[in-house]
Amino acid sequence: MSIEDILRALDEQCRQECQEIFSRAEAEAKQILEKAEVDADEIRQTRLSKVKAEAESETTSMLYSARLKSKNAIISVKEQIAERALGAAEESLQDLRAQGGYPAILEALIKEGLTRITGKIAVHVDPADKDIADEIMRRLGMDYEILTDIKTVGGAEISDAAGRVRIINTVEERLNRAREKLRMQVSGILFEEEVEAAAGGG
């Protein structure tokens, strides 16, 4: 399995999880807003029988508060689901080495790092990956050294001999990048919702 296939699979999983996150959040938002509208309408009818101006003011304030509460609930739900999804992905990768295709994954991650380093190569791996990494580098016929100075569930860090340039290509780093990407997607959607709401209000 190539690194492109791995990344495509991770990206596809993130997209599917994002879609589930947004669908659930939208459904919850709809329920919260519907209840808020019903509550606001009941308040409005009660107050109108007394002092109309005062009632309208209070209703507007309470409806605004309900909508703000709804928005905060949506944000919280999206963040919680996103973290749970990424946590599950991270947990599922803890036994990555036990999977038959791990050597190919490690090779793809190492090769990707090699494209940005020149000269003698230092390959930093978990002690569990020393032999596999050594075999990969021997096959590639490069001037290298294997350093077992990192702890990771998979992948490697590639640097030049002097350590001036270091490419981190571990599974954990890939997950962190996926986490940041997902957070940006959630933030982007929330921002779009704010813009649309402002446009509708204007």
Summary of the structure (lengths in Angstrom):
residues: 202
radius of gyration: 25.9
end to end distance: 52.2
largest distance: 87.6
contacts: 573
relative contact order: 0.12
helix: 73%
strand: 9%
